[in-house]
Amino acid sequence: MFKAIYQYFAEIIQAIRGLLNGMMVTGKYIAHARKEIITQEYPDNRLTLEMFERFRGEVLLTHNEATNIAAPAAPPAR
């Protein structure tokens, strides 16, 4: 019985340590945040859009003239 109680509290302590570790990592990222904007507002900034060197995808925007709706599209499989 005491072993089960000990294991219960040990798991709680382990969970709290994991939570605090994750919060420390998040706090580090918040404290040392980048100054430039990472999120791009496509297609509003189409003229100034800069892709990162490691970007391997395509940015596609399809337009359905029947419904007049523009929607992001997945690139074709290669």
C-alpha positions as CSV (number, residue, x, y, z in Angstrom):
1,M,0.0,0.0,0.0
2,F,2.8,2.4,0.9
3,K,4.5,1.6,-2.3
4,A,1.5,2.6,-4.4
5,I,1.2,5.9,-2.5
6,Y,4.9,6.6,-3.0
7,Q,4.6,5.8,-6.7
8,Y,1.6,8.1,-7.0
9,F,3.4,11.0,-5.5
10,A,6.6,10.2,-7.5
11,E,4.5,10.4,-10.7
12,I,3.1,13.8,-9.6
13,I,6.5,15.2,-8.9
14,Q,7.8,13.8,-12.3
15,A,4.8,15.5,-14.1
16,I,5.5,18.8,-12.3
17,R,9.2,18.7,-13.3
18,G,8.2,18.0,-16.9
19,L,5.7,20.9,-16.9
20,L,8.3,23.3,-15.4
21,N,10.9,22.2,-17.9
22,G,8.5,22.9,-20.8
23,M,7.6,26.3,-19.3
24,M,11.3,27.1,-19.0
25,V,11.8,26.3,-22.7
26,T,8.8,28.4,-23.6
27,G,10.0,31.3,-21.4
28,K,13.4,31.1,-23.1
29,Y,11.8,31.5,-26.5
30,I,9.6,34.4,-25.4
31,A,12.5,36.2,-23.7
32,H,14.8,35.8,-26.7
33,A,12.2,36.3,-29.4
34,R,13.2,37.3,-32.9
35,K,12.8,40.9,-33.8
36,E,11.7,40.2,-37.4
37,I,8.2,39.0,-38.3
38,I,8.1,35.3,-39.2
39,T,4.5,34.9,-40.3
40,Q,3.8,35.9,-43.9
41,E,0.4,37.3,-44.9
42,Y,0.0,35.7,-48.3
43,P,-1.4,36.9,-50.8
44,D,-1.6,40.4,-49.3
45,N,2.2,40.8,-49.4
46,R,2.8,39.0,-52.7
47,L,5.2,41.7,-53.9
48,T,7.4,41.6,-50.8
49,L,7.1,37.9,-50.0
50,E,10.5,36.3,-49.1
51,M,10.9,32.6,-48.9
52,F,13.4,31.1,-46.5
53,E,16.3,29.2,-47.9
54,R,15.1,25.9,-46.4
55,F,11.6,26.2,-47.7
56,R,10.9,23.3,-50.1
57,G,7.2,23.8,-50.7
58,E,5.1,25.9,-53.1
59,V,2.7,28.6,-52.3
60,L,-0.5,28.1,-54.4
61,L,-3.8,29.9,-54.3
62,T,-6.6,28.5,-56.4
63,H,-9.6,30.6,-57.4
64,N,-13.0,29.1,-58.2
65,E,-14.8,31.5,-60.6
66,A,-18.1,29.7,-60.1
67,T,-18.2,30.4,-56.4
68,N,-15.8,33.3,-56.4
69,I,-13.8,31.7,-53.5
70,A,-10.0,31.6,-53.3
71,A,-8.6,28.7,-51.3
72,P,-5.0,27.4,-50.6
73,A,-4.2,24.3,-52.5
74,A,-1.8,21.5,-51.8
75,P,1.0,21.2,-54.3
76,P,0.8,18.2,-56.7
77,A,2.5,15.0,-55.6
78,R,5.8,14.4,-57.3
